[in-house]
Amino acid sequence: MFRPKLPTMPQPTGHVTPPAAVIEPTTITPGTPAPPSTPAVPASAPVPSRPTVQLTPGTALALIGGGTAVVLVVGAVLVSMLLAVAITAASVAVCAVVLRSLLASDAKRR
């Protein structure tokens, strides 16, 4: 029941298929590089630029407020996790002391 079942490989039949194609190495001949072409841009066409981000006092305050909120939330989560670990450790320590005293008092009675 607990032994793995291994698949059985079929026996070779003696019929062997030849390889499909034989790959032979070829030589590489270097070519002449093409001259770089310069695109024709009219002189009066404006150069497309990326849109610039402008921070107004309102958006700067919103960014600061959002960042502060994120820091406070992450800090609260981390502090609550630390508190949960501390409470768990304290309860395990209390259980260990109680068990130790119970075992010690049981040994003294005998």
ZIRAFEN-V22515 format. One line per field, one symbol per residue. ss: DSSP state (H for helix, E for strand, C for the rest). psi: psi as a letter, one per 40 degrees, with the letter a starting at -180 (. if undefined). burial: 1 if it has 9 or more other ideal C-beta (glycine too) atoms within 8 Angstrom, else 0. A space follows every 50 residues. Layout:
# ZIRAFEN-V22515
ss->???
psi->???
burial->???
This chain:
# ZIRAFEN-V22515
ss->CCCCCCCCCCCCCCCCCCCCCCCCCCCCCCCCCCCCCCCCCCCCCCCCCC CCCCCCHHHHHHHHHHHHHHHHHHHHHHHHHHHHHHHHHHHHHHHHHHHH HHHHHHHHHC
psi->dehihhihhiiieehhhiidihhiiiihhiihiiihihihhidehihhii hihhhidddddddddddddddddddddddddddddddddddddddddddd ddddddddd.
burial->00000000000000000000000000000000000000000000000000 00000000010010000000000000000000000000000000000000 0000000000
